[in-house]
Amino acid sequence: MFYVYYLESVNNGKFYVGRTNDLKRRYEEHNSGHGGDFTAKNGPWKLIFYEAFINGKDAIVAEEFFKSGYGREVLKDKLKNYLRNKHYSGIV
């Protein structure tokens, strides 16, 4: 399986979209500071959304889409109740 995931920083509310073939391992890497510069500086993280794909190329397309302006709006709509409960007005 291949996963596209969406993380939220516990410290500052920033968001991160990523892709992996091992969601648990990658999540642990992000929270241990080994996920890259952005995630190391803004962690710890909580997983708030993911999608699973059988085909890796489909996951790549989905990740690129969710990183686009319209893709962020789609995520905002998918997570509207979560974001509303946080009194958060938008996804950055």
C-alpha positions in Angstrom: 0.0 0.0 0.0 1.0 3.6 -0.5 -0.3 6.4 1.6 -0.8 10.2 1.3 -1.1 11.7 4.8 -1.8 15.0 6.4 -0.1 16.1 9.6 -0.8 19.0 11.9 1.8 20.5 14.2 0.9 20.2 17.9 3.0 23.3 18.7 2.0 25.8 16.0 -0.9 24.4 13.9 1.1 24.2 10.7 0.2 21.4 8.2 2.3 19.0 6.2 1.3 16.7 3.3 3.5 13.6 2.6 3.6 10.2 0.9 5.0 6.9 2.0 4.6 3.1 1.7 4.9 2.7 5.5 2.7 5.2 7.3 3.6 4.1 10.8 7.3 4.3 10.2 7.1 7.6 8.4 4.9 9.1 11.2 7.5 8.0 13.8 10.3 9.5 11.7 8.5 12.9 11.6 8.0 12.9 15.3 11.6 11.9 16.1 13.0 14.7 14.0 14.2 12.6 11.1 11.4 13.5 8.7 13.2 16.5 7.1 13.9 20.1 8.0 10.3 21.4 8.0 8.9 18.6 10.1 11.9 18.6 12.4 11.4 22.3 13.2 7.7 22.2 13.6 7.0 18.9 15.4 5.6 17.1 17.3 2.9 16.1 14.8 -0.5 14.4 14.9 -1.9 12.5 12.0 -5.3 14.0 11.0 -5.9 12.5 7.6 -4.7 9.8 5.2 -5.7 8.0 2.0 -4.4 4.6 0.9 -3.6 3.6 -2.6 -2.7 0.3 -4.3 -0.7 2.0 -7.0 2.3 4.2 -6.1 1.8 6.5 -9.1 -1.8 7.2 -7.9 -0.3 8.2 -4.5 2.1 10.6 -6.2 -0.7 12.3 -8.1 -2.8 12.6 -5.0 0.1 14.1 -3.0 0.8 16.7 -5.7 -2.9 17.5 -5.8 -3.2 18.1 -2.1 -0.1 20.4 -2.2 -1.8 22.6 -4.8 -4.1 25.5 -4.1 -7.3 23.6 -5.1 -6.1 20.5 -3.3 -5.7 22.5 -0.1 -9.3 23.6 -0.5 -10.5 20.0 -1.0 -8.7 19.0 2.2 -10.3 21.9 4.0 -13.7 20.6 2.9 -12.9 17.0 3.9 -11.8 18.2 7.3 -14.3 21.0 7.8 -15.7 19.6 11.0 -12.3 18.9 12.5 -11.2 22.4 11.6 -14.4 24.0 12.8 -14.0 22.4 16.2 -10.6 23.9 16.4 -12.0 27.4 15.5 -9.5 27.4 12.6 -10.4 29.4 9.5 -8.2 27.7 6.8 -5.4 25.5 5.8 -2.0 26.9 5.0 
